[in-house]
Amino acid sequence: MHVRQNGRGDFKTLTEAINSVPVGNKERVIIKLGHGEYKEKVTIDRNKPFITLYGNPNAMPVLTFDGMAVEYGTVDSATLIVLSDYFMAINIIVKVAYVINPRFIIVTKKIILLQCRMEKGKEQALSMRISGNKAAFYNCKLYGYQDTICDDTGNHFFKDCYIEGTFDFIFGSGRSLYLSTQLNVVRDGLRVITAHAGKSTEEKSGYSFVHCKVTGTGTGIYLVLLTRLDGIETPKQSVTSTTVFYGEYKCSGPGSRKEKRVKYHKTLTTYKLTLSSRSATSKDPAGSSSSSSFVTSHNQFRLV
């Protein structure tokens, strides 16, 4: 089905297109979005799996909304909320519709708080929350500040994407692989890219960044493999946790200098990416090829 704001498609809004998908859908539904900015807050419910959002790579559609955590709650403030399984997005831009300006930070032993001045009194908000299982994102751009993506639960695969934020901008309890993806840290000062919510080493969850590129001017901490770090350094400040795991393997770039690492940083001597029993070209239950079967397990890393 086609969504066109000029009325030349099947629907004028993405919300209308998603509402047309039958409950309990068992077939791959491809929604092609025409060029333009769609000012909508979109939720794809759990009972509507196998939905693909597809945009033109040369004229990528933009999904945007000015949701606020103070109004919706943090995880429900997202412009795009995906609760269903087997979701895919290709050539789509998702962003928050307002700007925040960081002022200062407060650092304690276990948490880091960022206090910001919001334009027009607005609070933090998400670009996207992904809570369904086996989701895949290709050539998508996600813009935010604090809490850009809630990589909530399930296995997720990001390839050739661009993700931008300031603080904890990838967080949640997901088990996700970020491949050939750029992570851009905006603004100076202490910046934390990931804030995984895992509660024990027994959980099969975590974020892996492989062949990615980290850009920006702030300081940050990450789990990275074979990744280029441009001008980003891990902080020397005391922000350690006895339970956090951050490791890297064969990274390069000016931000990869080991002498700048915090004490709890780990250099991996070997690594293993665990794939599900289905390969990247296998068929999902709806019959379409998907790389969403990629999952990672950093618990299998052997540390120095």
C-alpha positions in Angstrom: 0.0 0.0 0.0 1.1 3.6 -0.6 0.9 6.6 1.7 1.0 10.0 0.0 0.3 13.3 1.6 -1.0 14.7 -1.7 -3.8 12.2 -1.7 -2.4 10.2 -4.7 -1.8 7.1 -2.6 -4.1 4.6 -0.7 -3.8 6.8 2.5 -2.7 10.3 3.4 -1.2 9.3 6.8 0.8 6.4 8.1 -1.6 6.0 11.0 -4.4 5.3 8.6 -2.3 2.7 6.7 -1.4 0.9 9.9 -5.0 0.9 11.1 -6.0 -0.8 7.9 -3.8 -3.8 8.6 -6.0 -6.6 10.0 -5.6 -7.8 13.6 -3.7 -11.1 13.6 -2.1 -10.4 10.2 0.1 -13.3 9.0 1.4 -11.8 5.8 4.1 -9.3 5.1 2.6 -5.9 4.6 4.8 -3.3 2.9 3.8 0.3 3.4 5.5 2.7 1.0 5.8 6.2 2.3 6.1 9.1 -0.1 8.5 11.9 0.4 7.6 14.5 3.0 7.3 15.1 6.8 4.7 13.1 8.6 3.8 14.8 11.9 2.3 11.7 13.6 2.8 9.7 16.8 2.6 6.1 15.5 2.1 2.9 17.4 2.1 -0.5 15.9 0.3 -2.9 18.2 1.5 -6.4 19.1 -1.4 -8.0 17.1 -0.1 -6.5 13.9 3.1 -8.3 13.0 5.0 -8.4 9.6 4.8 -4.7 8.8 7.5 -3.0 6.7 7.9 0.7 6.4 9.7 1.5 3.1 10.9 4.9 1.9 12.7 6.1 -1.2 16.5 6.2 -0.4 16.8 9.4 -2.5 13.9 11.2 -0.9 13.6 9.6 2.6 10.3 10.3 4.4 10.4 11.9 7.8 8.3 10.8 10.7 8.3 13.4 13.5 6.3 14.3 16.7 6.8 16.5 19.7 5.9 14.0 22.4 7.1 14.8 25.9 8.0 12.4 28.7 6.1 14.7 31.1 3.0 14.0 29.2 3.3 10.4 28.0 6.1 9.0 30.2 9.6 8.3 28.8 9.1 5.1 26.9 5.6 6.1 25.6 6.8 9.5 24.4 8.4 8.0 21.2 7.4 9.2 17.8 7.4 5.6 16.6 6.4 2.7 19.0 6.7 -0.8 17.6 5.2 -3.5 19.8 4.8 -6.2 17.1 7.1 -8.9 15.9 8.9 -9.1 12.5 8.8 -5.3 12.0 11.1 -3.8 9.3 12.0 -0.2 8.4 14.0 0.7 5.3 15.0 4.3 4.3 13.0 6.0 7.0 13.9 9.1 9.1 12.5 9.3 12.6 13.0 12.2 14.9 11.8 14.3 17.8 10.3 17.6 16.8 12.0 19.9 19.3 15.5 20.8 20.5 17.0 20.6 24.0 20.0 22.4 25.3 22.2 20.7 27.9 23.4 22.9 30.8 25.2 20.7 33.3 25.6 17.2 34.7 25.5 15.6 38.1 27.6 12.4 38.5 27.1 9.9 41.4 28.6 6.5 41.9 25.8 4.6 40.2 23.9 7.0 38.1 24.5 9.9 35.8 21.9 12.6 35.6 21.8 15.2 32.8 19.9 18.4 33.6 18.8 20.3 30.5 17.0 23.4 29.7 14.2 22.5 27.3 12.9 25.0 24.8 9.4 26.2 25.8 9.5 24.1 28.9 9.5 20.7 27.1 10.9 17.5 28.5 13.0 14.6 27.1 11.4 12.4 24.5 12.2 9.4 22.3 12.4 9.0 18.6 11.6 5.3 18.6 10.8 2.5 21.0 11.1 -1.1 19.7 9.6 -3.8 21.9 8.7 -6.5 19.4 11.0 -9.4 18.6 13.0 -10.0 15.4 13.0 -6.5 14.0 15.3 -5.1 11.3 16.3 -1.6 10.3 18.1 -0.7 7.1 19.5 2.7 6.1 17.3 4.5 8.7 18.2 7.7 10.5 17.1 8.3 14.0 17.6 11.8 15.6 17.1 12.7 19.2 18.9 14.0 22.2 18.6 12.2 25.6 17.0 8.8 25.1 16.8 8.6 21.3 16.0 4.9 21.0 14.4 2.6 23.6 15.9 -0.7 22.3 13.4 -2.3 24.7 13.0 -6.1 24.4 13.6 -8.7 21.8 16.3 -9.4 19.1 16.9 -6.5 16.8 19.2 -5.8 13.8 20.4 -2.4 12.6 22.4 -2.1 9.4 23.8 1.0 7.6 21.8 3.3 10.0 22.6 6.7 11.6 21.7 7.3 15.2 22.2 10.7 16.9 21.8 11.8 20.5 23.5 13.3 23.6 22.9 11.0 26.6 21.8 7.4 27.1 20.5 7.6 23.6 20.4 3.8 23.1 18.8 2.2 26.2 16.6 -0.7 27.2 16.9 -4.5 27.6 17.1 -5.6 24.0 19.6 -8.1 22.5 20.7 -6.2 19.4 23.4 -6.0 16.7 24.3 -2.7 15.2 26.3 -3.3 12.0 28.0 -0.6 9.9 26.0 2.0 11.7 27.1 5.6 12.6 26.6 6.8 16.2 26.9 10.6 16.4 27.3 12.2 19.7 26.1 15.8 19.6 27.3 18.6 22.0 30.4 18.6 24.2 31.0 17.2 27.6 30.3 13.8 29.2 28.1 11.7 27.0 26.9 8.1 27.5 25.8 6.4 24.4 24.3 3.2 25.8 22.4 2.5 29.0 21.5 -1.2 28.9 19.0 -2.3 31.6 20.2 -5.8 32.1 19.9 -7.0 35.7 22.1 -10.1 35.7 24.8 -11.9 33.8 22.3 -14.7 33.2 20.3 -12.6 30.8 20.9 -13.2 27.1 20.8 -9.5 26.3 23.2 -6.7 25.3 24.1 -4.3 22.5 27.0 -5.1 20.1 28.4 -2.5 17.6 30.3 -4.1 14.8 32.1 -2.2 12.0 30.4 1.0 13.2 31.6 4.6 13.4 31.3 6.7 16.5 31.6 10.5 15.8 31.2 13.7 17.8 33.2 15.7 20.3 32.0 14.6 23.7 33.2 11.8 25.9 31.5 8.5 26.1 31.4 4.7 26.9 30.4 1.9 24.6 30.5 -1.8 23.7 32.2 -1.9 20.4 33.9 -4.3 18.0 35.9 -3.5 14.9 34.7 0.1 15.2 36.2 3.4 14.3 36.1 6.0 17.1 36.6 9.6 15.8 37.5 12.1 18.5 35.5 10.4 21.2 37.2 9.3 24.3 36.0 7.3 27.4 35.9 9.5 30.5 38.4 9.2 33.3 35.8 10.4 35.8 34.6 8.0 38.5 31.4 6.8 37.0 32.0 3.1 37.5 29.6 0.3 38.3 30.4 -3.1 39.7 28.0 -4.7 37.3 28.5 -2.8 34.0 30.3 -4.5 31.1 31.8 -2.4 28.4 34.3 -4.0 26.0 35.9 -3.5 22.6 37.8 -5.5 20.0 40.2 -4.1 17.4 38.8 -0.6 17.2 40.6 2.3 15.4 40.7 6.0 15.2 41.8 8.8 17.5 39.2 8.0 20.1 40.4 4.4 20.5 43.5 5.2 22.7 43.7 2.7 25.6 45.3 5.2 28.0 42.0 7.1 28.1 40.0 4.1 29.2 38.2 3.9 32.6 39.2 1.1 35.0 36.2 -1.1 34.2 36.9 -1.1 30.5 37.6 -4.5 28.9 39.7 -5.3 25.9 38.4 -8.4 24.2 40.9 -11.0 22.9 38.3 -12.9 21.0 34.7 -12.3 20.2 31.8 -14.3 18.9 28.6 -13.1 17.4 25.8 -15.7 17.9 23.3 -16.0 15.1 20.0 -17.6 15.4 19.4 -20.9 13.7 18.1 -19.0 10.6 20.6 -17.1 8.4 20.3 -13.6 7.2 18.6 -14.8 4.0 16.2 -17.2 5.7 12.5 -16.7 5.4 10.4 -15.3 8.3 7.0 -16.9 8.9 5.4 -14.3 6.6 7.6 -15.5 3.7 9.9 -12.5 3.3 13.7 -12.4 3.6 15.0 -10.8 6.7 18.2 -10.1 8.5 16.3 -9.7 11.7 17.3 -13.2 12.8 20.7 -11.7 13.8 21.2 -11.7 17.5 24.3 -11.2 19.7 25.6 -12.7 22.9 28.3 -10.7 24.6 28.2 -13.2 27.4 30.4 -15.4 25.2 33.2 -13.0 25.0 36.5 -14.2 26.5 38.1 -11.3 28.4 41.7 -10.6 29.1 
